[in-house]
Amino acid sequence: MMTGAGPMTIREAARRMKRDVKAVHTDVHVLLNAGILQKTGEGLIVFPFDAVHVDFMLNAA
């Protein structure tokens, strides 16, 4: 949803995804810490990539 959309507020991201702002806020901070999202100087969030390849394994608990 954020690919190519440019910088936006967390509230705008939540509106576009039709999700609760508080839940998106939590997710955004996890993605910021992982380096997947970035913050602009104005405090907006941005997804600065065209794509992300994720490779991981899930094991039974």
N, CA, C and O atoms as a Tripos MOL2 file, in Angstrom:
@<TRIPOS>MOLECULE
protein
  244   243    61     0     0
PROTEIN
NO_CHARGES

@<TRIPOS>ATOM
      1 N           0.8210   -1.1880    0.0000 N.3       1 MET1
      2 CA          0.0000    0.0000    0.0000 C.3       1 MET1
      3 C           0.8660    1.2540    0.0000 C.2       1 MET1
      4 O           0.4640    2.2810   -0.5470 O.2       1 MET1
      5 N           2.0380    1.1850    0.6000 N.am      2 MET2
      6 CA          2.8870    2.3760    0.6710 C.3       2 MET2
      7 C           3.8900    2.4650   -0.4750 C.2       2 MET2
      8 O           4.5460    3.4940   -0.6370 O.2       2 MET2
      9 N           4.0210    1.4100   -1.2700 N.am      3 THR3
     10 CA          4.9750    1.4250   -2.3770 C.3       3 THR3
     11 C           4.6210    2.5310   -3.3630 C.2       3 THR3
     12 O           3.5310    2.5410   -3.9360 O.2       3 THR3
     13 N           5.5520    3.4610   -3.5560 N.am      4 GLY4
     14 CA          5.3460    4.5490   -4.4990 C.3       4 GLY4
     15 C           4.3940    5.6340   -4.0290 C.2       4 GLY4
     16 O           4.1340    6.5790   -4.7740 O.2       4 GLY4
     17 N           3.8690    5.5310   -2.8210 N.am      5 ALA5
     18 CA          2.8760    6.4940   -2.3300 C.3       5 ALA5
     19 C           3.5110    7.7510   -1.7460 C.2       5 ALA5
     20 O           2.8220    8.7530   -1.5560 O.2       5 ALA5
     21 N           4.8060    7.7180   -1.4600 N.am      6 GLY6
     22 CA          5.4740    8.8700   -0.8730 C.3       6 GLY6
     23 C           5.2250    8.9710    0.6220 C.2       6 GLY6
     24 O           4.5240    8.1370    1.1960 O.2       6 GLY6
     25 N           5.7930    9.9870    1.2550 N.am      7 PRO7
     26 CA          5.6520   10.1600    2.7020 C.3       7 PRO7
     27 C           4.2000   10.4130    3.1090 C.2       7 PRO7
     28 O           3.4350   11.0520    2.3860 O.2       7 PRO7
     29 N           3.8440    9.8970    4.2810 N.am      8 MET8
     30 CA          2.4870   10.0930    4.8110 C.3       8 MET8
     31 C           2.5070    9.9590    6.3230 C.2       8 MET8
     32 O           3.4740    9.4740    6.9100 O.2       8 MET8
     33 N           1.4340   10.3940    6.9340 N.am      9 THR9
     34 CA          1.2740   10.2360    8.3800 C.3       9 THR9
     35 C           0.8160    8.8140    8.6780 C.2       9 THR9
     36 O           0.3290    8.0990    7.8020 O.2       9 THR9
     37 N           0.9830    8.4300    9.9230 N.am     10 ILE10
     38 CA          0.4850    7.1170   10.3570 C.3      10 ILE10
     39 C          -1.0320    7.0770   10.2100 C.2      10 ILE10
     40 O          -1.5920    6.0540    9.8160 O.2      10 ILE10
     41 N          -1.6860    8.1650   10.5180 N.am     11 ARG11
     42 CA         -3.1510    8.2350   10.3900 C.3      11 ARG11
     43 C          -3.5820    8.0090    8.9380 C.2      11 ARG11
     44 O          -4.5630    7.3110    8.6810 O.2      11 ARG11
     45 N          -2.8450    8.6030    7.9870 N.am     12 GLU12
     46 CA         -3.1640    8.4170    6.5680 C.3      12 GLU12
     47 C          -2.9290    6.9700    6.1490 C.2      12 GLU12
     48 O          -3.7260    6.4090    5.3980 O.2      12 GLU12
     49 N          -1.8530    6.3630    6.6220 N.am     13 ALA13
     50 CA         -1.5900    4.9530    6.3090 C.3      13 ALA13
     51 C          -2.7260    4.0800    6.8470 C.2      13 ALA13
     52 O          -3.1940    3.1750    6.1550 O.2      13 ALA13
     53 N          -3.1670    4.3450    8.0670 N.am     14 ALA14
     54 CA         -4.2680    3.5750    8.6610 C.3      14 ALA14
     55 C          -5.5520    3.7530    7.8560 C.2      14 ALA14
     56 O          -6.2860    2.7900    7.6320 O.2      14 ALA14
     57 N          -5.8200    4.9760    7.4220 N.am     15 ARG15
     58 CA         -7.0230    5.2320    6.6270 C.3      15 ARG15
     59 C          -6.9780    4.4480    5.3200 C.2      15 ARG15
     60 O          -7.9680    3.8280    4.9320 O.2      15 ARG15
     61 N          -5.8350    4.4730    4.6440 N.am     16 ARG16
     62 CA         -5.7150    3.7580    3.3720 C.3      16 ARG16
     63 C          -5.8480    2.2520    3.5350 C.2      16 ARG16
     64 O          -6.3410    1.5690    2.6370 O.2      16 ARG16
     65 N          -5.4110    1.7290    4.6800 N.am     17 MET17
     66 CA         -5.5000    0.2870    4.9250 C.3      17 MET17
     67 C          -6.7980   -0.1120    5.6320 C.2      17 MET17
     68 O          -7.0650   -1.2920    5.8560 O.2      17 MET17
     69 N          -7.5930    0.9000    5.9740 N.am     18 LYS18
     70 CA         -8.8470    0.6530    6.7040 C.3      18 LYS18
     71 C          -8.5870   -0.1340    7.9860 C.2      18 LYS18
     72 O          -9.2490   -1.1280    8.2810 O.2      18 LYS18
     73 N          -7.5710    0.3640    8.7550 N.am     19 ARG19
     74 CA         -7.1790   -0.2600   10.0120 C.3      19 ARG19
     75 C          -7.1850    0.7680   11.1280 C.2      19 ARG19
     76 O          -7.1730    1.9730   10.8770 O.2      19 ARG19
     77 N          -7.2040    0.2890   12.3460 N.am     20 ASP20
     78 CA         -7.1650    1.1150   13.5410 C.3      20 ASP20
     79 C          -5.8190    1.8450   13.6300 C.2      20 ASP20
     80 O          -4.7670    1.2390   13.4290 O.2      20 ASP20
     81 N          -5.8560    3.1420   13.9310 N.am     21 VAL21
     82 CA         -4.6390    3.9550   13.9860 C.3      21 VAL21
     83 C          -3.6630    3.4140   15.0270 C.2      21 VAL21
     84 O          -2.4610    3.3620   14.7670 O.2      21 VAL21
     85 N          -4.1480    3.0150   16.1860 N.am     22 LYS22
     86 CA         -3.2730    2.5040   17.2500 C.3      22 LYS22
     87 C          -2.5370    1.2450   16.7960 C.2      22 LYS22
     88 O          -1.3440    1.0950   17.0610 O.2      22 LYS22
     89 N          -3.2370    0.3490   16.1190 N.am     23 ALA23
     90 CA         -2.6080   -0.8800   15.6260 C.3      23 ALA23
     91 C          -1.5540   -0.5640   14.5640 C.2      23 ALA23
     92 O          -0.4720   -1.1510   14.5680 O.2      23 ALA23
     93 N          -1.8660    0.3560   13.6620 N.am     24 VAL24
     94 CA         -0.9110    0.7470   12.6200 C.3      24 VAL24
     95 C           0.2890    1.4360   13.2570 C.2      24 VAL24
     96 O           1.4200    1.2170   12.8210 O.2      24 VAL24
     97 N           0.0730    2.2560   14.2680 N.am     25 HIS25
     98 CA          1.1600    2.9290   14.9770 C.3      25 HIS25
     99 C           2.1500    1.8950   15.5190 C.2      25 HIS25
    100 O           3.3610    2.0490   15.3620 O.2      25 HIS25
    101 N           1.6390    0.8550   16.1490 N.am     26 THR26
    102 CA          2.4890   -0.2070   16.6860 C.3      26 THR26
    103 C           3.2680   -0.8860   15.5640 C.2      26 THR26
    104 O           4.4780   -1.0860   15.6790 O.2      26 THR26
    105 N           2.5830   -1.2380   14.4850 N.am     27 ASP27
    106 CA          3.2390   -1.9010   13.3520 C.3      27 ASP27
    107 C           4.3010   -1.0100   12.7190 C.2      27 ASP27
    108 O           5.3800   -1.4850   12.3660 O.2      27 ASP27
    109 N           4.0040    0.2660   12.5740 N.am     28 VAL28
    110 CA          4.9500    1.2060   11.9660 C.3      28 VAL28
    111 C           6.2380    1.2630   12.7790 C.2      28 VAL28
    112 O           7.3270    1.2640   12.2060 O.2      28 VAL28
    113 N           6.1310    1.3090   14.0910 N.am     29 HIS29
    114 CA          7.3350    1.3920   14.9170 C.3      29 HIS29
    115 C           8.1720    0.1200   14.8290 C.2      29 HIS29
    116 O           9.4000    0.1920   14.8870 O.2      29 HIS29
    117 N           7.5460   -1.0220   14.6930 N.am     30 VAL30
    118 CA          8.2880   -2.2670   14.4790 C.3      30 VAL30
    119 C           9.0170   -2.2050   13.1390 C.2      30 VAL30
    120 O          10.1860   -2.5790   13.0480 O.2      30 VAL30
    121 N           8.3280   -1.7340   12.1030 N.am     31 LEU31
    122 CA          8.9340   -1.6390   10.7680 C.3      31 LEU31
    123 C          10.0190   -0.5590   10.7060 C.2      31 LEU31
    124 O          10.9900   -0.7190    9.9670 O.2      31 LEU31
    125 N           9.8800    0.5230   11.4540 N.am     32 LEU32
    126 CA         10.9370    1.5290   11.5450 C.3      32 LEU32
    127 C          12.1890    0.9300   12.1860 C.2      32 LEU32
    128 O          13.3000    1.1350   11.6980 O.2      32 LEU32
    129 N          12.0050    0.1940   13.2730 N.am     33 ASN33
    130 CA         13.1390   -0.4410   13.9600 C.3      33 ASN33
    131 C          13.8290   -1.4810   13.0880 C.2      33 ASN33
    132 O          15.0340   -1.6940   13.2130 O.2      33 ASN33
    133 N          13.0760   -2.1250   12.2120 N.am     34 ALA34
    134 CA         13.6400   -3.1400   11.3080 C.3      34 ALA34
    135 C          14.2790   -2.5110   10.0700 C.2      34 ALA34
    136 O          14.9370   -3.2070    9.2960 O.2      34 ALA34
    137 N          14.0940   -1.1990    9.8750 N.am     35 GLY35
    138 CA         14.6670   -0.5200    8.7220 C.3      35 GLY35
    139 C          13.8480   -0.6460    7.4480 C.2      35 GLY35
    140 O          14.3190   -0.2990    6.3650 O.2      35 GLY35
    141 N          12.6230   -1.1400    7.5740 N.am     36 ILE36
    142 CA         11.7610   -1.3090    6.4010 C.3      36 ILE36
    143 C          11.0570   -0.0050    6.0570 C.2      36 ILE36
    144 O          10.8690    0.3130    4.8830 O.2      36 ILE36
    145 N          10.6730    0.7440    7.0710 N.am     37 LEU37
    146 CA         10.1190    2.0840    6.8720 C.3      37 LEU37
    147 C          11.1480    3.0980    7.3660 C.2      37 LEU37
    148 O          12.0140    2.7750    8.1790 O.2      37 LEU37
    149 N          11.0420    4.3180    6.8670 N.am     38 GLN38
    150 CA         11.9050    5.4080    7.3170 C.3      38 GLN38
    151 C          11.0340    6.6050    7.6610 C.2      38 GLN38
    152 O           9.8930    6.7120    7.2110 O.2      38 GLN38
    153 N          11.5980    7.5140    8.4770 N.am     39 LYS39
    154 CA         10.9130    8.7570    8.8160 C.3      39 LYS39
    155 C          11.5970    9.9010    8.1050 C.2      39 LYS39
    156 O          12.8240    9.9580    8.0280 O.2      39 LYS39
    157 N          10.7960   10.8110    7.5870 N.am     40 THR40
    158 CA         11.3360   12.0160    6.9480 C.3      40 THR40
    159 C          11.6930   13.0280    8.0300 C.2      40 THR40
    160 O          11.3790   12.8300    9.2040 O.2      40 THR40
    161 N          12.3450   14.1050    7.6310 N.am     41 GLY41
    162 CA         12.6610   15.1850    8.5570 C.3      41 GLY41
    163 C          11.4280   15.8360    9.1530 C.2      41 GLY41
    164 O          11.4800   16.4230   10.2330 O.2      41 GLY41
    165 N          10.3140   15.7250    8.4340 N.am     42 GLU42
    166 CA          9.0450   16.2890    8.9150 C.3      42 GLU42
    167 C           8.2820   15.3080    9.8010 C.2      42 GLU42
    168 O           7.2010   15.6400   10.2880 O.2      42 GLU42
    169 N           8.8230   14.1020   10.0200 N.am     43 GLY43
    170 CA          8.1690   13.1200   10.8720 C.3      43 GLY43
    171 C           7.1690   12.2270   10.1630 C.2      43 GLY43
    172 O           6.4340   11.4870   10.8160 O.2      43 GLY43
    173 N           7.1270   12.2830    8.8300 N.am     44 LEU44
    174 CA          6.2340   11.4110    8.0670 C.3      44 LEU44
    175 C           6.9210   10.0710    7.8410 C.2      44 LEU44
    176 O           8.1480    9.9830    7.8780 O.2      44 LEU44
    177 N           6.1340    9.0360    7.6090 N.am     45 ILE45
    178 CA          6.7070    7.7170    7.3370 C.3      45 ILE45
    179 C           6.7320    7.4780    5.8290 C.2      45 ILE45
    180 O           5.8740    7.9650    5.0920 O.2      45 ILE45
    181 N           7.7340    6.7170    5.3900 N.am     46 VAL46
    182 CA          7.8660    6.4380    3.9620 C.3      46 VAL46
    183 C           8.4520    5.0450    3.7780 C.2      46 VAL46
    184 O           9.3250    4.6170    4.5340 O.2      46 VAL46
    185 N           7.9590    4.3460    2.7620 N.am     47 PHE47
    186 CA          8.5080    3.0650    2.3330 C.3      47 PHE47
    187 C           9.3610    3.3750    1.1100 C.2      47 PHE47
    188 O           8.8230    3.5650    0.0190 O.2      47 PHE47
    189 N          10.7000    3.4290    1.2720 N.am     48 PRO48
    190 CA         11.5530    3.9580    0.2070 C.3      48 PRO48
    191 C          12.0180    2.9160   -0.8230 C.2      48 PRO48
    192 O          12.9950    3.1510   -1.5340 O.2      48 PRO48
    193 N          11.3460    1.7950   -0.9080 N.am     49 PHE49
    194 CA         11.7690    0.7150   -1.7950 C.3      49 PHE49
    195 C          10.7000    0.4240   -2.8450 C.2      49 PHE49
    196 O           9.5240    0.7330   -2.6510 O.2      49 PHE49
    197 N          11.1220   -0.1750   -3.9590 N.am     50 ASP50
    198 CA         10.1690   -0.6520   -4.9670 C.3      50 ASP50
    199 C           9.6090   -2.0070   -4.5730 C.2      50 ASP50
    200 O           8.4840   -2.3540   -4.9340 O.2      50 ASP50
    201 N          10.4070   -2.7750   -3.8240 N.am     51 ALA51
    202 CA          9.9980   -4.1120   -3.3840 C.3      51 ALA51
    203 C          10.9250   -4.5580   -2.2590 C.2      51 ALA51
    204 O          12.0130   -4.0100   -2.0850 O.2      51 ALA51
    205 N          10.4890   -5.5450   -1.5060 N.am     52 VAL52
    206 CA         11.3150   -6.1590   -0.4660 C.3      52 VAL52
    207 C          11.1480   -7.6630   -0.5890 C.2      52 VAL52
    208 O          10.0290   -8.1710   -0.6510 O.2      52 VAL52
    209 N          12.2690   -8.3710   -0.6240 N.am     53 HIS53
    210 CA         12.2400   -9.8300   -0.6530 C.3      53 HIS53
    211 C          12.5090  -10.3100    0.7670 C.2      53 HIS53
    212 O          13.5130   -9.9320    1.3710 O.2      53 HIS53
    213 N          11.6210  -11.1370    1.3020 N.am     54 VAL54
    214 CA         11.7560  -11.6620    2.6530 C.3      54 VAL54
    215 C          11.9050  -13.1700    2.5630 C.2      54 VAL54
    216 O          11.0980  -13.8460    1.9250 O.2      54 VAL54
    217 N          12.9370  -13.6910    3.2020 N.am     55 ASP55
    218 CA         13.1930  -15.1270    3.2040 C.3      55 ASP55
    219 C          13.2750  -15.5810    4.6580 C.2      55 ASP55
    220 O          14.1850  -15.1740    5.3800 O.2      55 ASP55
    221 N          12.3370  -16.4180    5.0950 N.am     56 PHE56
    222 CA         12.3470  -16.8810    6.4780 C.3      56 PHE56
    223 C          11.7190  -18.2560    6.5640 C.2      56 PHE56
    224 O          11.0160  -18.6900    5.6520 O.2      56 PHE56
    225 N          11.9820  -18.9460    7.6820 N.am     57 MET57
    226 CA         11.4520  -20.2760    7.9220 C.3      57 MET57
    227 C          10.5930  -20.2550    9.1690 C.2      57 MET57
    228 O          10.9680  -19.6510   10.1740 O.2      57 MET57
    229 N           9.4430  -20.9110    9.1120 N.am     58 LEU58
    230 CA          8.5760  -21.0510   10.2710 C.3      58 LEU58
    231 C           8.6590  -22.4890   10.7430 C.2      58 LEU58
    232 O           8.5160  -23.4160    9.9460 O.2      58 LEU58
    233 N           8.8920  -22.6850   12.0460 N.am     59 ASN59
    234 CA          8.9410  -24.0110   12.6560 C.3      59 ASN59
    235 C           7.7810  -24.1710   13.6100 C.2      59 ASN59
    236 O           7.2910  -23.1960   14.1790 O.2      59 ASN59
    237 N           7.3500  -25.3890   13.7810 N.am     60 ALA60
    238 CA          6.3010  -25.6780   14.7490 C.3      60 ALA60
    239 C           6.8230  -25.3930   16.1540 C.2      60 ALA60
    240 O           8.0000  -25.6080   16.4420 O.2      60 ALA60
    241 N           5.9490  -24.9140   17.0150 N.am     61 ALA61
    242 CA          6.3640  -24.5700   18.3940 C.3      61 ALA61
    243 C           6.5180  -25.8250   19.2240 C.2      61 ALA61
    244 O           6.8590  -25.7460   20.4040 O.2      61 ALA61
@<TRIPOS>BOND
     1     1     2 1
     2     2     3 1
     3     3     4 2
     4     3     5 am
     5     5     6 1
     6     6     7 1
     7     7     8 2
     8     7     9 am
     9     9    10 1
    10    10    11 1
    11    11    12 2
    12    11    13 am
    13    13    14 1
    14    14    15 1
    15    15    16 2
    16    15    17 am
    17    17    18 1
    18    18    19 1
    19    19    20 2
    20    19    21 am
    21    21    22 1
    22    22    23 1
    23    23    24 2
    24    23    25 am
    25    25    26 1
    26    26    27 1
    27    27    28 2
    28    27    29 am
    29    29    30 1
    30    30    31 1
    31    31    32 2
    32    31    33 am
    33    33    34 1
    34    34    35 1
    35    35    36 2
    36    35    37 am
    37    37    38 1
    38    38    39 1
    39    39    40 2
    40    39    41 am
    41    41    42 1
    42    42    43 1
    43    43    44 2
    44    43    45 am
    45    45    46 1
    46    46    47 1
    47    47    48 2
    48    47    49 am
    49    49    50 1
    50    50    51 1
    51    51    52 2
    52    51    53 am
    53    53    54 1
    54    54    55 1
    55    55    56 2
    56    55    57 am
    57    57    58 1
    58    58    59 1
    59    59    60 2
    60    59    61 am
    61    61    62 1
    62    62    63 1
    63    63    64 2
    64    63    65 am
    65    65    66 1
    66    66    67 1
    67    67    68 2
    68    67    69 am
    69    69    70 1
    70    70    71 1
    71    71    72 2
    72    71    73 am
    73    73    74 1
    74    74    75 1
    75    75    76 2
    76    75    77 am
    77    77    78 1
    78    78    79 1
    79    79    80 2
    80    79    81 am
    81    81    82 1
    82    82    83 1
    83    83    84 2
    84    83    85 am
    85    85    86 1
    86    86    87 1
    87    87    88 2
    88    87    89 am
    89    89    90 1
    90    90    91 1
    91    91    92 2
    92    91    93 am
    93    93    94 1
    94    94    95 1
    95    95    96 2
    96    95    97 am
    97    97    98 1
    98    98    99 1
    99    99   100 2
   100    99   101 am
   101   101   102 1
   102   102   103 1
   103   103   104 2
   104   103   105 am
   105   105   106 1
   106   106   107 1
   107   107   108 2
   108   107   109 am
   109   109   110 1
   110   110   111 1
   111   111   112 2
   112   111   113 am
   113   113   114 1
   114   114   115 1
   115   115   116 2
   116   115   117 am
   117   117   118 1
   118   118   119 1
   119   119   120 2
   120   119   121 am
   121   121   122 1
   122   122   123 1
   123   123   124 2
   124   123   125 am
   125   125   126 1
   126   126   127 1
   127   127   128 2
   128   127   129 am
   129   129   130 1
   130   130   131 1
   131   131   132 2
   132   131   133 am
   133   133   134 1
   134   134   135 1
   135   135   136 2
   136   135   137 am
   137   137   138 1
   138   138   139 1
   139   139   140 2
   140   139   141 am
   141   141   142 1
   142   142   143 1
   143   143   144 2
   144   143   145 am
   145   145   146 1
   146   146   147 1
   147   147   148 2
   148   147   149 am
   149   149   150 1
   150   150   151 1
   151   151   152 2
   152   151   153 am
   153   153   154 1
   154   154   155 1
   155   155   156 2
   156   155   157 am
   157   157   158 1
   158   158   159 1
   159   159   160 2
   160   159   161 am
   161   161   162 1
   162   162   163 1
   163   163   164 2
   164   163   165 am
   165   165   166 1
   166   166   167 1
   167   167   168 2
   168   167   169 am
   169   169   170 1
   170   170   171 1
   171   171   172 2
   172   171   173 am
   173   173   174 1
   174   174   175 1
   175   175   176 2
   176   175   177 am
   177   177   178 1
   178   178   179 1
   179   179   180 2
   180   179   181 am
   181   181   182 1
   182   182   183 1
   183   183   184 2
   184   183   185 am
   185   185   186 1
   186   186   187 1
   187   187   188 2
   188   187   189 am
   189   189   190 1
   190   190   191 1
   191   191   192 2
   192   191   193 am
   193   193   194 1
   194   194   195 1
   195   195   196 2
   196   195   197 am
   197   197   198 1
   198   198   199 1
   199   199   200 2
   200   199   201 am
   201   201   202 1
   202   202   203 1
   203   203   204 2
   204   203   205 am
   205   205   206 1
   206   206   207 1
   207   207   208 2
   208   207   209 am
   209   209   210 1
   210   210   211 1
   211   211   212 2
   212   211   213 am
   213   213   214 1
   214   214   215 1
   215   215   216 2
   216   215   217 am
   217   217   218 1
   218   218   219 1
   219   219   220 2
   220   219   221 am
   221   221   222 1
   222   222   223 1
   223   223   224 2
   224   223   225 am
   225   225   226 1
   226   226   227 1
   227   227   228 2
   228   227   229 am
   229   229   230 1
   230   230   231 1
   231   231   232 2
   232   231   233 am
   233   233   234 1
   234   234   235 1
   235   235   236 2
   236   235   237 am
   237   237   238 1
   238   238   239 1
   239   239   240 2
   240   239   241 am
   241   241   242 1
   242   242   243 1
   243   243   244 2
@<TRIPOS>SUBSTRUCTURE
     1 MET1         2 RESIDUE 1 A MET
     2 MET2         6 RESIDUE 1 A MET
     3 THR3        10 RESIDUE 1 A THR
     4 GLY4        14 RESIDUE 1 A GLY
     5 ALA5        18 RESIDUE 1 A ALA
     6 GLY6        22 RESIDUE 1 A GLY
     7 PRO7        26 RESIDUE 1 A PRO
     8 MET8        30 RESIDUE 1 A MET
     9 THR9        34 RESIDUE 1 A THR
    10 ILE10       38 RESIDUE 1 A ILE
    11 ARG11       42 RESIDUE 1 A ARG
    12 GLU12       46 RESIDUE 1 A GLU
    13 ALA13       50 RESIDUE 1 A ALA
    14 ALA14       54 RESIDUE 1 A ALA
    15 ARG15       58 RESIDUE 1 A ARG
    16 ARG16       62 RESIDUE 1 A ARG
    17 MET17       66 RESIDUE 1 A MET
    18 LYS18       70 RESIDUE 1 A LYS
    19 ARG19       74 RESIDUE 1 A ARG
    20 ASP20       78 RESIDUE 1 A ASP
    21 VAL21       82 RESIDUE 1 A VAL
    22 LYS22       86 RESIDUE 1 A LYS
    23 ALA23       90 RESIDUE 1 A ALA
    24 VAL24       94 RESIDUE 1 A VAL
    25 HIS25       98 RESIDUE 1 A HIS
    26 THR26      102 RESIDUE 1 A THR
    27 ASP27      106 RESIDUE 1 A ASP
    28 VAL28      110 RESIDUE 1 A VAL
    29 HIS29      114 RESIDUE 1 A HIS
    30 VAL30      118 RESIDUE 1 A VAL
    31 LEU31      122 RESIDUE 1 A LEU
    32 LEU32      126 RESIDUE 1 A LEU
    33 ASN33      130 RESIDUE 1 A ASN
    34 ALA34      134 RESIDUE 1 A ALA
    35 GLY35      138 RESIDUE 1 A GLY
    36 ILE36      142 RESIDUE 1 A ILE
    37 LEU37      146 RESIDUE 1 A LEU
    38 GLN38      150 RESIDUE 1 A GLN
    39 LYS39      154 RESIDUE 1 A LYS
    40 THR40      158 RESIDUE 1 A THR
    41 GLY41      162 RESIDUE 1 A GLY
    42 GLU42      166 RESIDUE 1 A GLU
    43 GLY43      170 RESIDUE 1 A GLY
    44 LEU44      174 RESIDUE 1 A LEU
    45 ILE45      178 RESIDUE 1 A ILE
    46 VAL46      182 RESIDUE 1 A VAL
    47 PHE47      186 RESIDUE 1 A PHE
    48 PRO48      190 RESIDUE 1 A PRO
    49 PHE49      194 RESIDUE 1 A PHE
    50 ASP50      198 RESIDUE 1 A ASP
    51 ALA51      202 RESIDUE 1 A ALA
    52 VAL52      206 RESIDUE 1 A VAL
    53 HIS53      210 RESIDUE 1 A HIS
    54 VAL54      214 RESIDUE 1 A VAL
    55 ASP55      218 RESIDUE 1 A ASP
    56 PHE56      222 RESIDUE 1 A PHE
    57 MET57      226 RESIDUE 1 A MET
    58 LEU58      230 RESIDUE 1 A LEU
    59 ASN59      234 RESIDUE 1 A ASN
    60 ALA60      238 RESIDUE 1 A ALA
    61 ALA61      242 RESIDUE 1 A ALA
